[in-house]
């Protein structure tokens, strides 16, 4: 832990690629970002938060729960700035000079600097880092995932024009990120996969977990007992996943794994909560196998309490993530006493390293995942052990503690 973690910082600047939009009452942010801002306001006197303004003619490929910034309890400590959406070369170069000038002013005013890096063209956080280097300022870099790995593994699903652009710029992006990491005083890497992908370039790398679960979200003993009794009774397995139906989440593999388990005679009720471009393909596969009564695809839900209730009720949180990222849903499942079972990754393995609240199977192999589900159905005592191990592994992930620790790192090093 960081010394004097309870010490309150002065003015922190975050530059990110988070989307903002303009609503009838001013700027809006997604609900999870707003929750994070409230936590940052507990550790800093003033927070300047910079994101990307989403054009009105661009629709989200998933549903977002938008919150008016003016309604946040920390609004008096908060300044939110929207920068241009400039992911095309022409727009980026057109907006570069004026945007860098704006970023230079904000960098100069802040006491602490943290930049969430992502791509290359249109990545204003990287430009802010370049400006910090120019001003001889210490700064932190923040990575949510191994960006070049995600791009490489999702190239096939991109439109041709974008695919060509990514292939051409990818080598430059990798070197660019390495340069900015090397010049930073603090590397914040979300999850073990991201840490492993970037730590060698950082003089001060730290793994963190970006969670929004509260202490009152943790599963209690009564709920664990209820789930245990049901599992030992031989009731059908309750299988769950919550997330976007996009390539990197492996939704087609997920349907295939559940289908194979059901066809092998496992009594189950599976549910994928979330929307996305591959939801229709999932629906087609479910219908083709006549499993509409066993595999439910209800779409997006903005009701966080209802989702956590689903997790607490589920026997298995089955996932098929294909890239080096750090999905928050795995932590939320553990907090809910729901074992995580899916494709192996350093991130998932690290989450359950203390108590073993999950199981990993080979990536891109839905048949192996189906076999694991079959074995847990057959061994209900082992399944109950996983319930308790998952709850134990999830017990360290409360929002207040993880944000306070990260704020301490930012105050000390950047």
Beta strands, then each sheet from edge to edge (+ up, - down):
strand 1: 9-23
strand 2: 26-30
strand 3: 44-53
strand 4: 66-68
strand 5: 78-83
strand 6: 112-116
strand 7: 140-143
strand 8: 186-190
strand 9: 205-208
strand 10: 237-242
strand 11: 268-273
strand 12: 295-299
strand 13: 316-319
strand 14: 339-343
strand 15: 358-361
sheet 1: 4+ 2- 1+ 3+ 5+
sheet 2: 4+ 2- 1+ 6+ 7+ 8+ 9+
sheet 3: 12+ 11+ 10+ 13+ 14+ 15+
end
